[in-house]
Amino acid sequence: MKLLRWGPVGLEKPGMLDATGGLRDLSGVVGDITPDLLSPMGLARLAAANVEALPMVPGTPRLGVPFTGTRNFICIGLNYADHAAEAGMALPKEPVVFVKALSALQGPNDDVEIPKFSKKTDWEVELGIVIGTRAKYVSEADAMAHVAGYCVVNDVSEREFQLERGLTWDKGKGHDTFGPVGPWLVTKDEVADPQNLRLGVDVDGQAMQDGTTRTMIFPVTKLVSYVSHFISLNPGDIIATGTPPGVGAGKKPEPIFLRAGQTMRVWIEGLGEQVAKTVQAG
């Protein structure tokens, strides 16, 4: 299934895509895509809905974050071997874990702000893991039992704030609008191999990132297990799994950073795409 939420900010309704890519209204079945619906039982309830009998949503409404109730927005740094090489950094021996502010969460196509005084706002396409059942001290063998599905994440980052202003990454990662998620949650049964997906970013039509999850250092199962030993994972939590090479900070001969008035297309094979404009923060 491809689950989503559509409508104005704060008034989103639940929906799903039908077999032809049409948007169907789920509000007659459930009130919202809540954390309890991400469990196997909850997803089975949604899967039992007669999709073709659901009302079609006309036009192209705004899309919100595909589910509610995220309590932890966890990110993994330097998780692609080719990205670590691009950054000139050694491969980590354990996953690099940091937390992104929940206030950064927003819909996939909402405007992304360039912060005041920013000089180095950058893009990062990432495979997002969506947790379906509580995970604490889980093994790698049991990790997938706690995964509801996957989504596209853009881990927007301000590199000066992240790396040159006291070495606390959170400042460069947590600005409002820096966490677009979606367009939809794709349940894990529709993703044959999360370690074999192409993903990338175009800016104003120019390809910037074009990588594959095959080069991830730590796979999905390792990340879910590892994080659960430090932070209890709850339904609706997101783990953004790192980014492939091609970020603006790594461009040669000179870095390339975002400015207001540009358009980012952020995509992952089988999981959809985001198209967002950059605007100057007020």
C-alpha positions as CSV (number, residue, x, y, z in Angstrom):
1,M,0.0,0.0,0.0
2,K,0.9,3.6,-0.5
3,L,-0.6,5.6,2.4
4,L,-0.7,9.4,2.5
5,R,-2.3,12.5,4.0
6,W,-3.7,15.3,1.9
7,G,-5.2,18.7,2.5
8,P,-4.2,22.0,4.1
9,V,-1.6,22.2,6.9
10,G,-3.3,21.0,10.1
11,L,-6.4,19.7,8.3
12,E,-5.0,16.7,6.5
13,K,-7.2,13.8,5.7
14,P,-6.0,10.1,5.2
15,G,-5.7,8.6,1.8
16,M,-4.1,5.9,-0.3
17,L,-3.1,5.5,-3.9
18,D,-5.1,3.1,-6.1
19,A,-3.5,0.7,-8.7
20,T,-3.5,3.5,-11.3
21,G,-1.9,6.1,-9.0
22,G,-5.2,7.8,-8.3
23,L,-5.6,9.4,-4.9
24,R,-8.5,7.9,-2.8
25,D,-10.0,9.4,0.3
26,L,-9.7,7.1,3.4
27,S,-11.5,9.4,5.8
28,G,-14.7,7.2,5.7
29,V,-12.6,4.3,6.9
30,V,-10.2,5.9,9.4
31,G,-9.9,9.4,10.9
32,D,-6.2,9.7,10.2
33,I,-3.0,7.7,9.5
34,T,-2.1,7.3,13.2
35,P,0.7,5.3,14.8
36,D,-1.6,2.4,15.8
37,L,-2.5,1.9,12.1
38,L,1.2,1.2,11.3
39,S,1.2,-2.1,13.2
40,P,0.6,-5.3,11.3
41,M,-3.0,-5.4,12.6
42,G,-3.6,-1.7,11.6
43,L,-2.1,-2.2,8.2
44,A,-4.2,-5.3,7.6
45,R,-7.3,-3.2,8.5
46,L,-6.3,-0.6,5.8
47,A,-5.5,-3.3,3.3
48,A,-9.0,-4.8,3.7
49,A,-10.6,-1.5,2.5
50,N,-12.2,-1.7,-0.9
51,V,-9.9,0.8,-2.6
52,E,-12.0,1.1,-5.8
53,A,-15.1,2.0,-3.7
54,L,-13.3,4.9,-2.0
55,P,-14.0,8.4,-3.2
56,M,-11.5,9.8,-5.7
57,V,-9.8,13.0,-4.6
58,P,-10.0,15.5,-7.4
59,G,-7.1,17.7,-8.6
60,T,-3.7,17.8,-7.0
61,P,-4.1,18.6,-3.3
62,R,-1.2,19.5,-1.0
63,L,0.3,16.4,0.6
64,G,1.3,16.3,4.3
65,V,3.6,14.0,6.2
66,P,2.1,10.6,5.3
67,F,1.4,9.6,9.0
68,T,1.1,11.3,12.4
69,G,2.6,10.7,15.8
70,T,6.3,10.8,15.1
71,R,8.1,10.9,18.5
72,N,11.7,10.4,17.2
73,F,13.2,11.7,13.9
74,I,16.5,9.9,13.9
75,C,19.2,10.4,11.3
76,I,22.3,8.4,10.4
77,G,25.4,10.2,9.3
78,L,28.1,9.0,6.9
79,N,26.3,5.7,6.0
80,Y,27.3,5.5,2.4
81,A,30.8,4.4,1.6
82,D,31.0,6.6,-1.5
83,H,29.6,9.6,0.4
84,A,32.3,9.1,3.1
85,A,34.9,9.1,0.4
86,E,33.4,12.3,-1.1
87,A,33.7,13.9,2.3
88,G,37.2,12.6,2.8
89,M,36.2,10.9,6.0
90,A,37.0,7.4,7.3
91,L,34.2,4.8,7.3
92,P,32.5,4.7,10.7
93,K,32.9,1.6,12.8
94,E,29.4,2.1,14.2
95,P,26.4,4.0,12.9
96,V,26.6,7.8,13.5
97,V,23.3,8.7,15.1
98,F,21.8,12.1,15.7
99,V,18.3,13.5,16.2
100,K,16.5,16.0,13.9
101,A,14.0,18.4,15.4
102,L,10.4,17.3,15.0
103,S,9.5,20.9,14.1
104,A,11.5,20.4,10.9
105,L,8.8,17.8,9.7
106,Q,6.7,18.9,6.8
107,G,5.0,17.7,3.6
108,P,7.0,16.6,0.7
109,N,6.3,19.5,-1.6
110,D,6.1,22.3,0.9
111,D,8.5,25.2,0.5
112,V,11.9,24.8,2.1
113,E,13.3,27.8,3.9
114,I,16.8,29.1,3.4
115,P,17.5,30.3,7.0
116,K,18.5,33.8,7.9
117,F,22.3,34.3,7.6
118,S,22.6,31.0,5.8
119,K,25.5,30.5,3.4
120,K,25.6,26.8,3.0
121,T,22.1,25.2,2.8
122,D,22.4,21.7,1.3
123,W,20.2,18.8,0.2
124,E,20.4,15.1,1.2
125,V,18.1,12.4,-0.2
126,E,17.6,9.6,2.3
127,L,15.7,6.4,2.6
128,G,13.4,6.7,5.6
129,I,12.5,3.7,7.7
130,V,9.1,4.0,9.3
131,I,8.6,2.1,12.6
132,G,5.4,0.1,13.0
133,T,5.7,-1.5,16.4
134,R,7.7,-0.5,19.5
135,A,11.4,-1.6,19.3
136,K,13.7,-1.8,22.2
137,Y,16.9,-4.0,22.3
138,V,15.8,-5.8,19.2
139,S,18.1,-8.1,17.3
140,E,19.0,-7.7,13.6
141,A,17.1,-10.9,12.9
142,D,14.0,-9.5,14.4
143,A,14.4,-5.9,13.1
144,M,12.1,-6.1,10.1
145,A,9.2,-7.2,12.3
146,H,9.2,-3.7,13.7
147,V,9.2,-1.9,10.3
148,A,6.0,-0.7,8.7
149,G,7.5,0.6,5.5
150,Y,9.6,3.3,3.9
151,C,9.4,6.9,2.6
152,V,11.5,9.6,1.0
153,V,13.3,12.0,3.3
154,N,15.2,15.1,2.4
155,D,17.6,15.8,5.3
156,V,18.1,19.4,4.5
157,S,21.2,20.7,6.2
158,E,23.0,24.1,6.7
159,R,26.7,23.1,6.6
160,E,28.1,26.2,8.3
161,F,25.6,25.8,11.2
162,Q,26.3,22.1,11.3
163,L,30.1,22.0,11.1
164,E,31.5,25.5,11.8
165,R,29.4,26.8,14.7
166,G,30.5,24.7,17.6
167,L,30.3,21.2,16.1
168,T,26.7,20.4,17.2
169,W,25.0,19.0,14.1
170,D,21.5,19.7,15.4
171,K,21.9,23.4,14.6
172,G,22.4,22.7,11.0
173,K,19.7,20.0,10.7
174,G,16.7,21.3,12.7
175,H,15.6,24.5,11.1
176,D,11.9,24.7,10.3
177,T,11.1,23.0,6.9
178,F,14.4,21.0,7.0
179,G,12.5,17.6,7.2
180,P,10.3,17.0,4.1
181,V,8.8,13.5,4.3
182,G,6.8,11.6,1.7
183,P,4.9,11.8,-0.7
184,W,3.7,8.6,0.8
185,L,4.5,5.7,3.1
186,V,5.1,2.6,1.1
187,T,4.5,-0.6,3.1
188,K,7.4,-3.0,3.3
189,D,5.7,-5.7,1.4
190,E,6.0,-3.5,-1.7
191,V,9.7,-3.0,-1.4
192,A,11.5,-6.2,-2.5
193,D,14.9,-5.1,-1.3
194,P,15.6,-1.8,0.5
195,Q,19.3,-2.3,-0.1
196,N,18.8,-2.1,-3.9
197,L,17.1,1.2,-4.6
198,R,18.2,4.2,-6.7
199,L,17.8,7.6,-5.2
200,G,18.8,11.1,-6.1
201,V,18.3,14.9,-6.2
202,D,17.9,17.3,-9.1
203,V,18.1,21.0,-8.5
204,D,16.6,23.2,-11.2
205,G,16.6,20.2,-13.5
206,Q,20.3,19.4,-13.0
207,A,21.2,16.0,-11.5
208,M,23.1,16.5,-8.2
209,Q,22.7,13.1,-6.5
210,D,22.2,9.7,-8.2
211,G,23.1,6.8,-6.0
212,T,22.0,3.5,-4.7
213,T,21.3,2.0,-1.3
214,R,23.6,-0.8,-2.2
215,T,26.5,1.3,-1.0
216,M,25.1,1.8,2.5
217,I,27.6,0.8,5.1
218,F,25.0,-0.3,7.7
219,P,21.8,-1.8,6.2
220,V,18.2,-1.3,7.4
221,T,18.2,-4.3,9.7
222,K,21.4,-3.1,11.4
223,L,20.2,0.4,11.9
224,V,16.8,-0.6,13.4
225,S,18.6,-3.0,15.8
226,Y,21.4,-0.6,16.7
227,V,19.3,2.5,17.3
228,S,16.9,0.4,19.5
229,H,19.7,-0.3,21.9
230,F,20.1,3.5,22.6
231,I,16.6,5.0,21.8
232,S,13.4,3.2,22.2
233,L,11.6,3.3,18.8
234,N,7.8,3.9,18.7
235,P,5.3,3.5,15.9
236,G,5.5,6.5,13.6
237,D,9.2,7.1,14.3
238,I,11.5,7.7,11.4
239,I,15.1,6.6,10.8
240,A,16.7,8.5,7.9
241,T,19.4,6.2,6.8
242,G,22.1,8.5,5.3
243,T,22.8,10.0,1.9
244,P,24.8,9.0,-1.2
245,P,27.4,11.2,-2.8
246,G,26.5,14.4,-4.6
247,V,25.6,16.8,-1.8
248,G,26.4,20.4,-2.5
249,A,29.2,20.5,0.0
250,G,31.1,17.8,-1.8
251,K,30.9,19.3,-5.3
252,K,34.2,20.0,-7.1
253,P,35.9,22.2,-7.9
254,E,33.6,24.4,-5.7
255,P,30.7,23.5,-3.4
256,I,27.2,24.4,-4.6
257,F,24.6,25.5,-2.1
258,L,20.9,26.3,-2.4
259,R,19.5,29.8,-2.7
260,A,16.0,31.1,-2.7
261,G,13.9,30.5,-5.8
262,Q,15.2,27.1,-6.8
263,T,13.4,23.8,-7.2
264,M,14.5,20.5,-5.7
265,R,13.3,17.2,-7.0
266,V,14.1,14.5,-4.4
267,W,13.3,10.9,-5.4
268,I,13.7,7.2,-4.5
269,E,12.9,4.4,-6.9
270,G,9.4,3.0,-6.1
271,L,8.8,5.4,-3.2
272,G,7.9,8.5,-5.2
273,E,9.3,12.0,-5.4
274,Q,9.2,15.4,-3.7
275,V,9.2,18.7,-5.6
276,A,9.8,21.6,-3.4
277,K,10.8,25.3,-3.9
278,T,13.3,27.1,-1.8
279,V,12.3,30.4,-0.2
280,Q,14.0,32.9,2.0
281,A,13.1,32.6,5.7
282,G,11.3,35.7,7.0
